[in-house]
Amino acid sequence: MNVPELLEAAGLLVPAEIATENDITVNDVWDYLAHDEWEVAFGLLEELGGVRPVPLGFWEKLATAAEQMQLERSAAWCHWRCYESRNGVIRADLTLRPAGESRRQTPFSGAGVLRPMWSIGNRAPMGGEALDIACLWVEFRPALGPGERSAVRLAPLAPSRWRHLRPGQLITMHEDRTVGGTAVVLEVQGPTATVAP
């Protein structure tokens, strides 16, 4: 499929009654597609996909369209949303320790590249603290640096080990044995997609 076909197919997966805070609907997408404004239509679809859960196929089509348009960060975001559809959403408010108090001395990319360890209350077989790995996406910012704070999304490598998390729970981020940041869980949602065997 080419870009307009992918965007049209994604648009068909958005319920007509969904509207953004700015009253954008899928009808606005059709107008931009009719005028070959693909990037604008793509951006509107991305926004509509954040209003409420949409089918996994929506994000898959948008990811492919973003790759064809060479929108690297948007493609990464759509793949991230595919992961969340399959495995669930975990959002937290993360505060990094200042540069002098942790290993981190420079900002890191917010686009899901960093895979830190997290203390989330799990125990190791011998009874000690177990650390679990999750990729980290910084919301609404390209990067996050020492001492800074932002809402983040987490993509665990073993999602089943994270199912016990609840909003308000305190978890800690580790890039080595020291605590690199603390986070308060904001939201935990289960998967929205049915994964085929």
Helices and strands as residue ranges (DSSP letters): H 3-12, H 26-34, H 38-49, H 56-68, H 72-87, E 89-96, G 99-101, E 108-109, E 117-119, E 132-138, E 143-144, E 149-156, G 159-162, E 170-174, E 179-189
